[in-house]
Amino acid sequence: MTSGPDIASVEFWFDPACPFTWRTSRWLVDVAGRRRIDVQWRLMSLSILNEGRDVPEQYREGMRQSRRALRVLAAAQQASGSGAVGRLYTIVGGHKHEQGQVYDDEMYTNGCRGGRVARRACGADEEKWDASVRTSHDEAQQRVGTEAGSPIIALDGGRAYFGPVVVPPPTGDRADRLFDALRLLSSVPAFSELKRARAPI
């Protein structure tokens, strides 16, 4: 384990349809499982981000699934809090991104049961959850300060950043080193961006 004090909290905004975000979330779960880090799972939407744009056909079904999944996660958040969102995302995200399944009502029902969500969050078609998703999405964009995709991360209540994007997700000591590097970068007010070509999934 990397030395140094742990951060009290990490806010992680995610769109559940994004395969890159899924891999970053597994890195964060790995680190948080070994260190004293409270992860606050928050929602953002690539559909909202792309409103008014001509989205290519191959992405439209994913965005439709994402909208439904976000409603379920928003319902789980209201019913049982951020921890329930993280547990539910781990279950249904694993089915989608590791096993190639689609987000559907059966997956949500089984995921809510397995994730110990207080009530079955089967509101995938209930538009009443859209407002809370949009509020969370808008907060993420404001915290970054510019338009940003998924994921978005903020350390200990500070400024938020897009990323990191990690494929494959590091584990163990390498995961800790990345976390500590991100903590160091985020402590420098002048720091704003690093980027290179993404590794393929």
Buried (B, 14 or more C-beta within 10 A) or exposed (E): EBEEEBBEEBBBBBBBBBEBBBBBBBBBBBBBEEBEBBBBBBBBBBBBBEEEEEBEEEBEEBBEBBBBBBBBBBBBBBBBBBBBBBBBBBBBBBBBBEEEEEBBEEBBBBBBEEBEBEEBBBBBEBEEBBEBBBEBBEBBBEBBEEEBBBBBBBBBEBBBBBBBBBBEBBEEEBBBEBBBEBBEBBEEEEEEEEEEEEEEE
